[in-house]
Amino acid sequence: SQHVMASDLDRQIETLWNCELITEAEVRELCSKAREILFEESNVQRVDPPVTICGDIHGQFFDLKELFSIGIAIPHTQYLFLGDFVDRGYFSVETFLLLLALKVRYPDRITLIRGNHESRQITQVYGFYDECLKKFGSVNVWRYCTEIFDFLSLSAVIGGTMFAVHGGLSPSITSLNEIRELDRKQEVPHDGPMCDLLWSDPEDIEGWGVSPRGAGYIFGGNKVKKWNEANNLTCIARAHQLVMEGYKYMFDEALVTVWSAPNYCYRCGNVAAILEVDDSMDRKFKIFVAAPSEERRLPTRKPQPIYFL
């Protein structure tokens, strides 16, 4: 039955890879298999290098294919995605289902952690909900996927020394163990530690500050230094913020932002990056640009309203 499942999955992966949809029944089945795998994962997933770290994708399906072509495909390369698979781009459904199918097919070769957009509330505003409704004619696929969001891990530690999270730090968390103890299997709360991990941003300040996003906090270099020292870490890798150059170091390389959606919202003009971490924890960035327009299919719907970038 493993064999049948694998060949079924391979066929679904091929369908999704061609930016075509699988059936609603296949989505339900895929989500139930994914749930079993994700259920076992820790809030702080252990990842052994070498691994390639990817930031926000936001439904930019053809750019995700571009990412896999410069980063070499699974299962040859191990991947860690830092969340925000959906919303804003035109192909959130295909993007998330492809990544989920790869997770079920190669559970040890891909780690998916949760971003602030992997939420019922946010996806009802920024595109994923409407896209599911339009492509499947009902909200069922959105429901299956948002149930899976609740099972996604909150963070990862690579090689024991690099902390990976979507957003950033929380004033109510001082150790990795405190993250491990959170109950993550729920909708993203409006405040508190789980919310902060998915929403916070680094800033050139001392201490903590109020976030302009209305959720999470802004945090300074002294907080990063304190967190890294307390947890025997050397670096935080996170996503969540558009970076025109694809990646950006802060605080003497104690933190790096990785952004993997080129020409974000099809208009920002930024390049994207992935971060390759080798066996010895050495880091190398690969920069890529948006997929050439002849490789894209244009969607047949109006772009989403933009909030902050």
Secondary structure, DSSP 8 states (H G I E B T S, - for coil): -HHHHHHHHHHHHHHHHTT----HHHHHHHHHHHHHHHHTS-SEEEE-SSEEEE-B-TT-HHHHHHHHHHH--TTTS-EEE-S--SSSSS-HHHHHHHHHHHHHHSTTTEEEB--TTSSHHHHHHHSHHHHHHHHHSSSHHHHHHHHHHTTSBSEEEETTTEEEESS---TT--SHHHHHTS--SSS--SSSHHHHHHH-EE-SSSSEEE-TTSSSEEE-HHHHHHHHHHTT-SEEEE--S--TTSEEEETTTTEEEEB--TTGGGTS---EEEEEE-TT--EEEEEE----GGG----SS--------
